[in-house]
Structure formats: structure tokens, C-alpha cells
Amino acid sequence: MTALKAHEVNRFLARPDIREGVFLAYGPDTGLVRETAQRLAATLAGQGGDVVVLEGSELEAEPGRLAVEAKTDSLFGGRPVVRVRSAGKALTVILSELAAAPEGAAVVVEAGNLPPRDPLRALVEAGRFGRALPCYPDSDETLTRLIAETFAQAGIAAAPEVATALRETLGNDREITRRELEKLVLYAADSKRLTEADIVLLCADNAALAIDDIADAAGTGRADRLDEALSRALALAINPQQILTLTMLHFAGLRRWRADVDSGRSVRDVLDNARPKPHFSRRAALEQQLRLWSDVALAAATGRLHAATAESRRRPALAETILRRTLLALSQMAAER
């Protein structure tokens, strides 16, 4: 068996025992899955090496492309590392060939929370040239270590109660945790100190961050990011009706800002003077949305979300289906603009 334990993953990422074959990062923590795959791909590629990123949906439509990319030498010599995002069991057949005889090829695959009998997980765990890397939400121990390492690298002195306060708000998703820690590092760039009061002031809850990601992905037409953000929010047990309602408020807010833009103000000026002021990490996405969506389109989107919210209340058993269908339609509207 070549399935690693969760506590063995970091050691493997630092020094992989094989450098060819199929490597599977999977688990309920979407952010940690992505981070693990990214780190491993960079390690396998080495300095100056190539990493080719493909989407699982692309390969399901054109499965032969994976073998071509994995076994074609790069322009700078050597084989590129292929990273496959959002992979499903449909790729098991083509991956089985690479797991049996990689011939120098390395494929890093990202997947969700796979059960032990899932064909993709079973293939990698059983293969000589396969390694399965489970990615579970941070424990208090791993989260404390991540907090300490992040602040130490930035030269920030944190009060003892800071780690405790952060553990109460972070840990469900590694990507959100990283984002919040980066925000704190930036905040303390000059003072090099953090207190519990700073944490209370700056750290929003995971639910709010996840819903912001959903709204921005739908509004910018990024269907891939939308699917990931929805899965993350639902894994956090956020109610689909709540997501619909807050996304509707997001589009209503865009419409108010759009009216200011249509009156002659610049997009930048509108966002600079918005209250409450959007977080800097969302600035580019919000600017893009204000340029993509007209008032008429925003009115249609808001109306569609209002109708979907009402339908989800009438048919709660279908709330998640209604949510995904509605937001995907909005994402497609944005992509076509």
C-alpha cells in the first residue's frame, strides 16, 4: 500500500521517495488539497522545470491529452510535471497506464473527499508508482504550528492569546487560513506585533469569506472557481438558502455601484468610497464585475436570484440543486459578456 497518513504528507512533500508516476492529493479540505498539489508539483519539477495545469473536465472530453502532455519533453529539456485539477473517476483508465509504467512522467492529481473504494484512490494506493496524500482540515496542533511558522517568517511577535483566538476562527479550509494569515502579516508589516484585539478586528468568519468567493466567482464568470467555492461553503455547513440570499445582496450592491458608474464616476472612485469598504483582496474581482455587468443585466441577475431563493424555500430538499443551477447560469452570463 502507498497511502500516506495525514501526518506523513509534509515529510513526503519535502523529500518524495519517487519522482514519477501518479500522485493524488485528496480530502475534504479543498484549500489544503490545492496547496499540497501545488507544492508537490513544484518540488517534482525542480527549479526552472515546467508544470502544466489541466482541468479534469478538459481531460474527460479529451482523455488522450493527458498522456501526450505527460510524455512530451519540454522546450527546456526533461519531462514537465502535469497537474490535474478537479479530477474524477472518469480519468482512472488513462491514469492506470501512467501508474503502471510512467516512463519518467509525473502527474499530480487533485480530487475531493474520496472514500477508500473510490476507483481513483484505489488505483493510486495500489500502484508501485502511485502515492495518495490525504488532506484533512487542520487540527489544533497543525494550525498552531502553521500560525507560529507564518509569523516567525515575517518577524512578527504575537501575543500568546493570538494563536488561541485564531484557532477559534480558522482551520476549516487551508486556503482561507492562508489568506487570513497573509492579511495579518500585511497589517503588522510595520509594527511587527499582533494582539488579540487585532484578530477580532481583522478576521472575518469562514462563512463570510466562502460566500464572498462564491459571489465573485459567479460575477466574473469563473465556473471552475465557482464549483470549488460552492463545495467549500457546503462543506462548512452553510445553508444553500443563505448563500442564495447573500449572493442576491451582492448583485444588488453591484447594481447600486453600477448606477454610480453610469452617472459618470470611475469604477475606482466608486469602490474607494464604498461603505463598508470592500476588502483589498476582492478589489480586482469587483472592478471586473462592474465592467462586465450593465444595469439591465444586474437587474436580471438579481431577479433570478430572488426567484431562486423563493423556490428553495418552497422546495428545501432541492435547495442545493437550485443553488448550483442558478449560480452556474449567472457565471455563464458573465463569461459571455
Buried (B, 14 or more C-beta within 10 A) or exposed (E): EBBBEBEEBBEBBEEBEBBBBBBBBBBBBBBBBBBBBBBBBBBBBEEEBBBBBBBBBBBBEEBEBBBEBBBEEBEEEEBBBBBBBBBBBBBBEBBBBBBBEBEEBBBBBBBBBBEEEBBBBBBBBBBEBBBBBBBBBBEEEBBBBBBEEBBEEBEBEBBEEBBBBBBEBBBBBBBBBBBBBEBBBEBBEEEEEBBBEBBEEBBEEBBEBBBBBBBBBBBBBBBBBBBBBBBBBBBBEBBBBBBBBBBBBBBBBBBEBBEBBEEEBEBEEBBEEBEEEBBEBBBEBBBBBBEBBEEEBBBBBBEBBBBBBEBBEEEEEEBBEBBBEBBBEBBEBBEEE
